[in-house]
Amino acid sequence: MLYVTGITGHTGKWFLDRLIKEKYKGKIRCLVRDNSDTTLLDKSGLKVEKVFGSLEDKAFLEKTMEGVETVVHISTILFSDNVMDAAIRNKVKWAILVHTTGRYSKYKSASEVYIEIEERILKMRDQIGITILRPTMIYGSTGDRNMYKLVDYLNRHKFFPMFGKGDNLMQPVHAKDLGYAYYDILEKRDITFNKEYNLSGRNPIKYLDLIKCVSATLDKKNTIVKIPLWFSIFSAKIYNLINKNALISVEQVLRMQEDKVFTYDEAAKDIGYSPLSFSEGIKGEVKRYLESKQRGKK
Ligand SMILES: NC(=O)c1ccc[n+]([C@@H]2O[C@H](COP(=O)([O-])OP(=O)(O)OC[C@H]3O[C@@H](n4cnc5c(N)ncnc54)[C@H](OP(=O)(O)O)[C@@H]3O)[C@@H](O)[C@H]2O)c1
């Protein structure tokens, strides 16, 4: 029995898509919420059992994990402790946990909680096999909360304010590459058991080039207004002094300058992971965005 959390989410849907394509034969128990959209799951044709509840509910997790061999925990790292406690109590053999490259940030406010949770969990390896997947920023559809906002912003505005020069590198990953990687990791247990993988996009891309790429894909002529870093920090300080509900902190401005580049060599070697480049991946997202705008007009 396979137990999956987060199958109705952005990358979970791609994982499901792959399970369907591969005609997965085993039983799958999916933890979903009362209001989760389970349409795809219901028509998947797979041996799916839905259990309705929340990852916050430890007793529910323990009860529903009975008879499970492997857990794929896609939903947030913030519930990994609860999932692992229930898994260990039920003598689950293997947990595949989707965490984040956020743990590598040099800014404590971004990484501290993730490091704490992961270090605690990794100590459990004498009781259960643990494979950790660490995606970079995820994009790829109207369901992402990162790139979609940027696409929408660039479509609606002429000017784009940029804090600093935009030289920092990013390596966003497409949701489909991730969801499919979950499947490959699950299927290649002999190789992937007890390992850790960073899962990023094909190549690093400068933040400035990423903005230009989205703008060109939208066929827009946006003007990028670079705000010198010293001025951005100064303004953020003043803004935070006068507004206690400020939308952006000084540290967030600084974190934007941090390179977020992570090699996926290990995943390429073990599961043949070969992700899309950003310029390829963003095309579909922009297309769907424009289609949804057209539909909205009708
Ligand atoms: N977004 C990023 O840029 C990013 C970067 C690095 C790592 N990650 C991590 O990568 C993983 C996959 O991301 P994703 O984009 O696929 O996530 P997502 O779209 O946010 O999906 C979250 C899933 O978890 C479910 N869920 C949330 N809270 C729950 C609760 N209390 N009880 C039960 N189910 C709950 C949601 O159910 P509903 O359908 O009911 O909402 C949904 O299926 C996550 O662990 C995320 O933290 C994300």
PDBQT file of the ligand as one rigid body, heavy atoms in Angstrom, charges set to zero:
ROOT
HETATM    1  N1  LIG A 301       6.165  26.408  -4.293  1.00  0.00    +0.000 N 
HETATM    2  C1  LIG A 301       7.483  26.385  -4.331  1.00  0.00    +0.000 C 
HETATM    3  O1  LIG A 301       8.129  27.189  -5.014  1.00  0.00    +0.000 OA
HETATM    4  C2  LIG A 301       8.228  25.330  -3.536  1.00  0.00    +0.000 A 
HETATM    5  C3  LIG A 301       9.621  25.383  -3.517  1.00  0.00    +0.000 A 
HETATM    6  C4  LIG A 301      10.312  24.355  -2.864  1.00  0.00    +0.000 A 
HETATM    7  C5  LIG A 301       9.610  23.328  -2.234  1.00  0.00    +0.000 A 
HETATM    8  N2  LIG A 301       8.247  23.336  -2.250  1.00  0.00    +0.000 N 
HETATM    9  C6  LIG A 301       7.544  22.196  -1.626  1.00  0.00    +0.000 C 
HETATM   10  O2  LIG A 301       7.282  21.252  -2.650  1.00  0.00    +0.000 OA
HETATM   11  C7  LIG A 301       6.145  20.446  -2.289  1.00  0.00    +0.000 C 
HETATM   12  C8  LIG A 301       5.178  20.350  -3.430  1.00  0.00    +0.000 C 
HETATM   13  O3  LIG A 301       4.707  21.625  -3.764  1.00  0.00    +0.000 OA
HETATM   14  P1  LIG A 301       3.337  21.832  -4.555  1.00  0.00    +0.000 P 
HETATM   15  O4  LIG A 301       3.508  23.104  -5.322  1.00  0.00    +0.000 OA
HETATM   16  O5  LIG A 301       2.923  20.588  -5.242  1.00  0.00    +0.000 OA
HETATM   17  O6  LIG A 301       2.326  22.106  -3.324  1.00  0.00    +0.000 OA
HETATM   18  P2  LIG A 301       0.833  22.676  -3.363  1.00  0.00    +0.000 P 
HETATM   19  O7  LIG A 301       0.348  22.915  -4.743  1.00  0.00    +0.000 OA
HETATM   20  O8  LIG A 301       0.798  23.810  -2.394  1.00  0.00    +0.000 OA
HETATM   21  O9  LIG A 301      -0.023  21.473  -2.773  1.00  0.00    +0.000 OA
HETATM   22  C9  LIG A 301      -0.144  21.242  -1.409  1.00  0.00    +0.000 C 
HETATM   23  C10 LIG A 301      -0.929  19.961  -1.210  1.00  0.00    +0.000 C 
HETATM   24  O10 LIG A 301      -0.992  19.666   0.191  1.00  0.00    +0.000 OA
HETATM   25  C11 LIG A 301      -2.352  19.562   0.582  1.00  0.00    +0.000 C 
HETATM   26  N3  LIG A 301      -2.488  20.068   1.943  1.00  0.00    +0.000 N 
HETATM   27  C12 LIG A 301      -2.137  21.297   2.391  1.00  0.00    +0.000 A 
HETATM   28  N4  LIG A 301      -2.407  21.398   3.691  1.00  0.00    +0.000 NA
HETATM   29  C13 LIG A 301      -2.945  20.225   4.080  1.00  0.00    +0.000 A 
HETATM   30  C14 LIG A 301      -3.462  19.716   5.308  1.00  0.00    +0.000 A 
HETATM   31  N5  LIG A 301      -3.461  20.467   6.414  1.00  0.00    +0.000 N 
HETATM   32  N6  LIG A 301      -3.934  18.462   5.324  1.00  0.00    +0.000 NA
HETATM   33  C15 LIG A 301      -3.956  17.700   4.217  1.00  0.00    +0.000 A 
HETATM   34  N7  LIG A 301      -3.490  18.112   3.017  1.00  0.00    +0.000 NA
HETATM   35  C16 LIG A 301      -3.002  19.367   2.953  1.00  0.00    +0.000 A 
HETATM   36  C17 LIG A 301      -3.131  20.379  -0.432  1.00  0.00    +0.000 C 
HETATM   37  O11 LIG A 301      -4.478  19.958  -0.464  1.00  0.00    +0.000 OA
HETATM   38  P3  LIG A 301      -5.641  20.831  -1.146  1.00  0.00    +0.000 P 
HETATM   39  O12 LIG A 301      -5.747  20.375  -2.583  1.00  0.00    +0.000 OA
HETATM   40  O13 LIG A 301      -6.854  20.507  -0.357  1.00  0.00    +0.000 OA
HETATM   41  O14 LIG A 301      -5.234  22.265  -1.049  1.00  0.00    +0.000 OA
HETATM   42  C18 LIG A 301      -2.368  20.051  -1.706  1.00  0.00    +0.000 C 
HETATM   43  O15 LIG A 301      -2.758  18.795  -2.199  1.00  0.00    +0.000 OA
HETATM   44  C19 LIG A 301       5.571  21.085  -1.023  1.00  0.00    +0.000 C 
HETATM   45  O16 LIG A 301       6.058  20.361   0.083  1.00  0.00    +0.000 OA
HETATM   46  C20 LIG A 301       6.175  22.479  -1.026  1.00  0.00    +0.000 C 
HETATM   47  O17 LIG A 301       6.288  23.010   0.282  1.00  0.00    +0.000 OA
HETATM   48  C21 LIG A 301       7.541  24.306  -2.884  1.00  0.00    +0.000 A 
ENDROOT
TORSDOF 0
